[in-house]
Amino acid sequence: MPSLAVIISSALGWPMLLDLVNQGVVASVAVPVAPPQEETDQLAAMVAGLGLPVVRLHRQGLTAALQTWLTPVAPQAVLVLTFPWRIPARVLEVPPLGFLNVHFAALPDYRGPEPLFWQIKNGEEAGAVTLHRMEADFDTGPVLLTEPVPIGPHDTHGLHRAQLAGRAVAVGRRLVAALRGEAPALVPEPQGPGRYWPRATLQDLCVNWEEPAEAIHRLVRAANPWNRGALATLRGQPLRLLGVTPLPATVPAPPGTVVRATAAEGLLVACGGGQVLRVDMAALDEGYFTGVQLAALGIQAGEVLGTLLTTALEYS
């Protein structure tokens, strides 16, 4: 019977972990003490509720903690379902099959801590659940399995994340079948040159109204609900865009200008090249509003939606 130790720090990996537990292959689970603290604490409690031993890992003293945890457990491999810190190189070779990382994006092109945002923002048509053997550098090491996951034209960060979580279950089952000898052994394939994407900065999350409508649409989807929307301004105050729709129209208006504000259409805003974007859902400090509601609240044609960074510079 295969024996796996599992490290998990995000609910993204929970469906896969639960399925592995049901298959009887999980010997022990470790959860880091790391932000978001509420999520990692909840994960630890959920694992304990399954009757499994739970170890809490701290960044300080990580090498010794991992060795102390793994020595008595003696798993064939350690499966990593998201982890915020680098695994020390000397620990990676402790299990016979090493540390196997589940990366919720395509490798090698989307290495990094938040690839879902970048894949949607960049207009990729598919992401992936990728299983690879870990090496010293982040998201490197030979790939064992890749499960493509389509990104639909209207998928948000949250929708794609849910699809990834579900498809990861199949990756876990294929891994277990290979370890049991019920399926062909997994053949490691070296990664080619790739790209590491860092965490998105404030600038990455701000709407630039001079961009085409479709580019803004992708940014809004990529930031919903992960950043509670893409960032803009309305009358000098922060505005978070949660849903927008590019329209097949052009207008002779400066980018960011509200070209129509009616009870029937809501807010229509000019973008780069005179393209038009409809605001479907947005958030202000006062709450969440549809474009129709914003028009009813008095937003008028001719007003200009700004860029958050530009506004911050003007008032600094």
PLY file of the C-alpha trace (Angstrom):
ply
format ascii 1.0
element vertex 316
property float x
property float y
property float z
element edge 315
property int vertex1
property int vertex2
end_header
0.00 0.00 0.00
1.48 3.40 -0.98
2.30 5.72 1.90
2.23 9.48 1.40
2.88 12.34 3.75
1.07 15.51 2.68
1.81 19.20 3.19
-1.13 21.54 2.58
-1.55 25.28 3.10
-4.57 26.16 0.96
-8.12 24.94 0.53
-7.24 24.61 -3.16
-5.71 21.24 -2.34
-8.48 19.99 -0.03
-10.50 17.92 -2.56
-7.36 16.07 -3.62
-6.29 15.46 -0.01
-9.74 14.21 0.96
-9.77 11.77 -1.96
-6.30 10.46 -1.04
-7.43 9.98 2.55
-10.43 8.00 1.32
-8.03 5.79 -0.67
-6.11 5.07 2.55
-2.72 6.28 1.35
-2.15 9.32 3.61
0.01 8.56 6.66
0.33 12.08 8.09
-0.35 15.71 7.20
1.58 18.90 7.91
0.06 22.39 7.81
2.23 25.51 8.06
1.57 28.21 10.59
1.40 30.92 7.95
-0.96 33.56 6.59
-3.79 33.56 5.89
-3.80 32.28 9.47
-7.53 31.65 9.55
-7.31 29.35 6.51
-4.31 27.33 7.68
-5.77 26.95 11.19
-9.04 25.77 9.68
-7.23 23.28 7.44
-5.39 21.85 10.45
-8.69 21.43 12.30
-10.30 19.78 9.27
-7.43 17.31 8.94
-7.63 16.48 12.63
-11.33 15.90 12.13
-10.46 13.14 9.67
-8.57 11.33 12.41
-5.14 11.97 10.92
-2.08 13.16 12.83
-1.36 16.82 12.09
1.99 18.58 12.39
2.20 22.39 12.35
5.29 23.73 10.59
7.01 27.04 11.31
9.39 28.82 8.97
12.05 29.05 11.65
13.61 25.65 12.20
11.87 24.20 9.13
14.65 21.75 8.23
14.72 20.10 11.66
10.91 20.08 11.89
10.55 18.30 8.54
13.18 15.71 9.42
11.60 15.08 12.82
8.20 14.67 11.20
9.26 12.42 8.33
11.65 10.04 10.10
9.01 8.04 12.03
6.39 8.35 9.26
8.82 7.05 6.57
6.57 7.84 3.57
7.39 6.86 0.00
6.92 10.49 -1.00
5.79 13.82 0.36
2.98 15.38 -1.64
2.92 19.18 -1.47
-0.45 20.86 -2.02
0.74 24.48 -1.93
3.38 25.66 0.54
4.60 29.22 1.13
8.28 28.48 1.83
11.18 26.84 0.05
11.78 23.21 1.09
15.42 22.89 2.22
17.47 20.97 -0.36
18.80 18.50 2.19
15.25 17.40 3.03
14.07 16.86 -0.54
15.86 13.52 -0.79
14.64 12.09 2.53
11.64 10.19 1.08
12.60 7.53 -1.52
10.46 9.22 -4.19
11.24 12.74 -3.02
8.85 15.67 -2.62
6.14 15.82 -5.30
4.62 19.26 -5.79
1.14 19.86 -7.18
1.44 23.13 -9.09
-1.92 24.56 -10.07
-0.76 25.96 -13.41
1.11 24.96 -16.54
4.84 24.38 -16.23
7.38 25.62 -17.13
5.68 28.75 -18.49
3.82 29.71 -15.31
6.09 29.23 -12.34
5.44 31.36 -9.28
3.10 31.85 -6.33
-0.01 33.22 -8.11
-0.07 31.79 -11.65
-3.87 31.73 -11.92
-4.00 35.52 -12.03
-1.37 35.76 -14.75
-2.81 33.00 -16.95
-6.24 34.67 -17.07
-4.81 38.17 -17.45
-2.60 37.00 -20.31
-5.52 35.42 -22.13
-4.44 31.78 -21.91
-7.09 29.31 -23.06
-6.03 26.60 -20.59
-4.27 26.17 -17.29
-3.21 22.87 -15.77
-2.67 20.78 -12.68
0.99 19.79 -12.87
2.70 17.18 -10.70
6.47 17.50 -10.59
9.34 16.36 -8.44
10.66 19.28 -6.44
14.19 20.65 -6.73
15.90 23.46 -4.84
14.47 26.23 -7.06
10.77 27.09 -7.03
8.58 25.13 -9.46
11.46 23.39 -11.20
12.16 19.68 -11.36
10.94 16.99 -13.77
7.23 16.83 -14.57
5.41 13.56 -13.85
1.84 14.41 -14.81
0.01 17.28 -16.47
-3.77 17.59 -16.47
-4.91 20.47 -18.73
-7.81 22.57 -17.41
-9.59 24.87 -19.91
-10.04 28.54 -19.10
-13.37 29.68 -20.51
-13.83 33.17 -22.00
-15.86 34.23 -18.96
-14.05 32.27 -16.23
-13.00 34.31 -13.23
-10.07 33.56 -10.94
-12.49 31.89 -8.54
-14.18 29.73 -11.17
-10.89 28.51 -12.62
-9.56 27.85 -9.13
-12.58 25.64 -8.37
-12.07 23.74 -11.62
-8.39 23.19 -10.79
-9.26 21.87 -7.34
-11.65 19.35 -8.86
-9.30 18.19 -11.61
-6.48 17.69 -9.11
-8.39 14.70 -7.77
-7.76 12.84 -11.04
-4.04 13.63 -10.80
-3.94 12.17 -7.29
-5.68 9.01 -8.45
-3.26 8.54 -11.33
-0.34 8.95 -8.93
-1.73 6.36 -6.52
-2.49 3.93 -9.34
1.10 4.20 -10.55
2.47 3.66 -7.04
0.25 0.60 -6.63
1.39 -0.86 -9.93
-2.13 -0.60 -11.32
-1.03 1.85 -14.02
2.24 2.52 -15.87
4.99 4.11 -13.81
5.21 7.89 -14.08
8.07 8.91 -16.33
9.73 12.21 -15.32
10.18 14.72 -18.13
12.71 17.52 -17.61
11.29 21.02 -17.73
12.49 23.27 -20.49
13.17 27.01 -20.13
10.24 28.75 -18.52
9.18 31.91 -16.77
8.71 32.75 -13.12
5.80 35.11 -12.46
6.05 37.08 -9.19
3.14 38.13 -7.06
1.02 40.80 -8.72
1.80 44.36 -7.64
-0.59 47.28 -7.26
0.32 48.42 -10.76
-0.59 45.00 -12.19
-4.06 45.23 -10.62
-4.92 48.75 -11.77
-7.11 49.35 -14.81
-5.45 51.30 -17.61
-8.37 52.68 -19.58
-6.17 53.18 -22.64
-5.95 49.41 -23.06
-8.41 47.54 -25.30
-11.71 46.48 -23.75
-10.82 42.78 -23.91
-7.56 43.32 -21.99
-9.47 45.11 -19.21
-12.05 42.31 -19.26
-9.29 39.74 -18.68
-7.81 41.78 -15.82
-11.20 42.06 -14.11
-11.78 38.30 -14.40
-8.26 37.57 -13.12
-8.83 39.74 -10.04
-12.30 38.39 -9.13
-12.59 37.46 -6.30
-8.89 37.08 -5.51
-8.27 40.84 -5.15
-11.96 41.74 -4.84
-11.72 43.15 -8.35
-9.52 45.25 -10.60
-8.74 48.74 -9.32
-9.95 52.05 -10.74
-11.42 55.29 -9.37
-14.79 56.99 -9.47
-14.94 60.66 -8.52
-11.50 60.24 -6.97
-12.53 57.32 -4.75
-11.41 53.69 -5.14
-13.61 51.59 -7.41
-13.24 47.81 -7.75
-14.49 46.28 -10.97
-15.84 42.76 -10.51
-17.65 42.21 -13.79
-17.44 43.95 -17.18
-18.46 43.10 -20.75
-16.73 44.31 -23.94
-19.30 45.60 -26.44
-19.09 45.58 -30.26
-19.07 49.35 -30.59
-16.65 52.25 -30.86
-17.04 55.83 -29.68
-15.05 59.05 -30.18
-14.39 59.61 -26.48
-11.25 59.71 -24.31
-10.47 56.44 -22.49
-12.24 56.15 -19.13
-15.12 58.42 -20.12
-18.63 57.29 -19.21
-20.31 57.52 -22.62
-23.72 56.36 -21.45
-25.43 55.98 -18.06
-29.02 54.78 -18.26
-31.44 52.54 -16.40
-31.53 50.22 -19.42
-27.81 49.88 -20.16
-26.09 50.90 -16.96
-22.62 52.38 -17.39
-20.82 52.22 -20.74
-17.19 53.34 -20.59
-14.75 54.20 -23.38
-11.49 52.25 -23.57
-8.44 52.29 -25.82
-9.11 52.68 -29.53
-12.60 53.98 -28.80
-13.78 50.53 -27.72
-16.62 50.27 -25.21
-16.91 48.34 -21.97
-20.09 47.83 -19.96
-19.72 47.86 -16.18
-21.75 44.92 -14.85
-20.67 44.81 -11.18
-18.47 47.06 -9.07
-17.61 47.68 -5.44
-17.32 50.98 -3.60
-16.80 51.58 0.10
-20.59 51.83 0.35
-21.18 48.34 -1.08
-21.55 46.31 -4.27
-23.48 47.79 -7.18
-24.51 46.88 -10.70
-23.86 49.34 -13.48
-27.59 50.06 -13.60
-27.54 50.88 -9.88
-24.56 53.20 -10.33
-26.44 55.06 -13.05
-29.48 55.32 -10.76
-27.22 56.73 -8.03
-26.36 59.65 -10.27
-23.27 58.68 -12.25
-23.64 60.55 -15.53
-22.33 60.46 -19.07
-19.24 62.61 -19.37
-17.76 61.61 -16.02
-14.35 59.97 -16.16
-13.27 56.80 -14.39
-9.65 57.14 -13.38
-6.64 54.93 -12.76
-5.93 54.31 -9.10
-2.17 54.80 -9.38
-2.61 58.12 -11.19
-5.05 59.34 -8.53
-2.68 58.29 -5.74
0.15 60.28 -7.34
-2.05 63.36 -7.75
-2.95 63.36 -4.04
0.51 62.39 -2.71
0 1
1 2
2 3
3 4
4 5
5 6
6 7
7 8
8 9
9 10
10 11
11 12
12 13
13 14
14 15
15 16
16 17
17 18
18 19
19 20
20 21
21 22
22 23
23 24
24 25
25 26
26 27
27 28
28 29
29 30
30 31
31 32
32 33
33 34
34 35
35 36
36 37
37 38
38 39
39 40
40 41
41 42
42 43
43 44
44 45
45 46
46 47
47 48
48 49
49 50
50 51
51 52
52 53
53 54
54 55
55 56
56 57
57 58
58 59
59 60
60 61
61 62
62 63
63 64
64 65
65 66
66 67
67 68
68 69
69 70
70 71
71 72
72 73
73 74
74 75
75 76
76 77
77 78
78 79
79 80
80 81
81 82
82 83
83 84
84 85
85 86
86 87
87 88
88 89
89 90
90 91
91 92
92 93
93 94
94 95
95 96
96 97
97 98
98 99
99 100
100 101
101 102
102 103
103 104
104 105
105 106
106 107
107 108
108 109
109 110
110 111
111 112
112 113
113 114
114 115
115 116
116 117
117 118
118 119
119 120
120 121
121 122
122 123
123 124
124 125
125 126
126 127
127 128
128 129
129 130
130 131
131 132
132 133
133 134
134 135
135 136
136 137
137 138
138 139
139 140
140 141
141 142
142 143
143 144
144 145
145 146
146 147
147 148
148 149
149 150
150 151
151 152
152 153
153 154
154 155
155 156
156 157
157 158
158 159
159 160
160 161
161 162
162 163
163 164
164 165
165 166
166 167
167 168
168 169
169 170
170 171
171 172
172 173
173 174
174 175
175 176
176 177
177 178
178 179
179 180
180 181
181 182
182 183
183 184
184 185
185 186
186 187
187 188
188 189
189 190
190 191
191 192
192 193
193 194
194 195
195 196
196 197
197 198
198 199
199 200
200 201
201 202
202 203
203 204
204 205
205 206
206 207
207 208
208 209
209 210
210 211
211 212
212 213
213 214
214 215
215 216
216 217
217 218
218 219
219 220
220 221
221 222
222 223
223 224
224 225
225 226
226 227
227 228
228 229
229 230
230 231
231 232
232 233
233 234
234 235
235 236
236 237
237 238
238 239
239 240
240 241
241 242
242 243
243 244
244 245
245 246
246 247
247 248
248 249
249 250
250 251
251 252
252 253
253 254
254 255
255 256
256 257
257 258
258 259
259 260
260 261
261 262
262 263
263 264
264 265
265 266
266 267
267 268
268 269
269 270
270 271
271 272
272 273
273 274
274 275
275 276
276 277
277 278
278 279
279 280
280 281
281 282
282 283
283 284
284 285
285 286
286 287
287 288
288 289
289 290
290 291
291 292
292 293
293 294
294 295
295 296
296 297
297 298
298 299
299 300
300 301
301 302
302 303
303 304
304 305
305 306
306 307
307 308
308 309
309 310
310 311
311 312
312 313
313 314
314 315
